[in-house]
Amino acid sequence: MVAAPAIEVQEAAIRPALSSDAEAMARLIEIAGAGIPSYLWSTMAEPGETPLDVGIKRALRQSGSFSYTNGLMATVNGKVVGMVLAYPLNAPTPSDLAALGDIPLLFRPFIELEYEAPGSFYINALAVFLGWRDRGLGSLLLEAAEDRARQLGCRTISVQAFSQNPGAVRLYQRHGFKLVDERPLFPHPCYPYDESTVLLVRDLPEQRVSARSPRP
């Protein structure tokens, strides 16, 4: 594999996602979800469709949580290298809470924790393509999500991470997120984790305070 060229974070740009980003978004949410998105899409595929086809169709929607309208894309020289997908969380309704028992066990821990952060700006997925990691792009995307949250009037920002992905947990903690709860995972062949998903929440200051260290 040819390594991506070294970049300074200043060379990267963040822009709102476009409908033409749908395939990149589907691939990036699959990275963030560690196999769960493809499994879900496989259950929705029509004859002749691949899971990726379903993911692309869902990203092309103009409504729903997984929609290009909720995406921010990181680009380098016009090439998409990463994404954050985020949106405000509505408070669960009584019928939502009553229906928790009907949600498949694979998805239930994630939904339960979402319900604990109503009103927050929820980061559904943050991912960078292989070869572009460890260059500050995750922090850049996270800061862009925080800016959008402020624009929408959200006072808090929330995210979930797998406890067995310590790099992701450290990224959020460096940005001031605090672990507030967790749920045990339901082990499933579609993804490699079997411990827990953790909910991290941060109060948003009025002004951005960067957690990234300057490069030497």
ChimeraX attribute file (.defattr): number of C-alpha atoms within 10 A of each C-alpha:
attribute: neighborCount
match mode: 1-to-1
recipient: residues
	/A:1	4
	/A:2	5
	/A:3	8
	/A:4	10
	/A:5	8
	/A:6	9
	/A:7	13
	/A:8	11
	/A:9	16
	/A:10	10
	/A:11	9
	/A:12	20
	/A:13	18
	/A:14	18
	/A:15	14
	/A:16	15
	/A:17	22
	/A:18	17
	/A:19	15
	/A:20	12
	/A:21	18
	/A:22	22
	/A:23	16
	/A:24	20
	/A:25	32
	/A:26	25
	/A:27	21
	/A:28	22
	/A:29	26
	/A:30	19
	/A:31	19
	/A:32	20
	/A:33	19
	/A:34	16
	/A:35	16
	/A:36	20
	/A:37	21
	/A:38	23
	/A:39	16
	/A:40	16
	/A:41	19
	/A:42	17
	/A:43	10
	/A:44	14
	/A:45	15
	/A:46	12
	/A:47	6
	/A:48	6
	/A:49	12
	/A:50	14
	/A:51	18
	/A:52	18
	/A:53	18
	/A:54	21
	/A:55	27
	/A:56	23
	/A:57	14
	/A:58	20
	/A:59	28
	/A:60	21
	/A:61	15
	/A:62	13
	/A:63	12
	/A:64	12
	/A:65	18
	/A:66	24
	/A:67	24
	/A:68	26
	/A:69	20
	/A:70	21
	/A:71	26
	/A:72	24
	/A:73	27
	/A:74	25
	/A:75	17
	/A:76	16
	/A:77	9
	/A:78	9
	/A:79	11
	/A:80	20
	/A:81	22
	/A:82	26
	/A:83	31
	/A:84	28
	/A:85	25
	/A:86	27
	/A:87	24
	/A:88	21
	/A:89	20
	/A:90	14
	/A:91	14
	/A:92	16
	/A:93	10
	/A:94	8
	/A:95	8
	/A:96	12
	/A:97	12
	/A:98	10
	/A:99	10
	/A:100	15
	/A:101	10
	/A:102	8
	/A:103	11
	/A:104	10
	/A:105	14
	/A:106	15
	/A:107	14
	/A:108	18
	/A:109	20
	/A:110	20
	/A:111	15
	/A:112	15
	/A:113	21
	/A:114	21
	/A:115	16
	/A:116	16
	/A:117	23
	/A:118	16
	/A:119	18
	/A:120	25
	/A:121	28
	/A:122	24
	/A:123	20
	/A:124	21
	/A:125	21
	/A:126	25
	/A:127	25
	/A:128	24
	/A:129	14
	/A:130	12
	/A:131	14
	/A:132	18
	/A:133	14
	/A:134	10
	/A:135	16
	/A:136	18
	/A:137	25
	/A:138	24
	/A:139	20
	/A:140	21
	/A:141	24
	/A:142	21
	/A:143	18
	/A:144	19
	/A:145	23
	/A:146	24
	/A:147	16
	/A:148	16
	/A:149	21
	/A:150	18
	/A:151	9
	/A:152	12
	/A:153	13
	/A:154	20
	/A:155	16
	/A:156	21
	/A:157	25
	/A:158	29
	/A:159	24
	/A:160	23
	/A:161	23
	/A:162	23
	/A:163	20
	/A:164	15
	/A:165	11
	/A:166	10
	/A:167	12
	/A:168	17
	/A:169	21
	/A:170	12
	/A:171	16
	/A:172	23
	/A:173	16
	/A:174	13
	/A:175	16
	/A:176	16
	/A:177	21
	/A:178	16
	/A:179	18
	/A:180	14
	/A:181	13
	/A:182	20
	/A:183	17
	/A:184	15
	/A:185	20
	/A:186	15
	/A:187	14
	/A:188	13
	/A:189	9
	/A:190	14
	/A:191	14
	/A:192	12
	/A:193	17
	/A:194	14
	/A:195	15
	/A:196	18
	/A:197	21
	/A:198	22
	/A:199	24
	/A:200	22
	/A:201	22
	/A:202	21
	/A:203	14
	/A:204	21
	/A:205	11
	/A:206	9
	/A:207	9
	/A:208	12
	/A:209	11
	/A:210	13
	/A:211	15
	/A:212	14
	/A:213	7
	/A:214	8
	/A:215	8
	/A:216	3
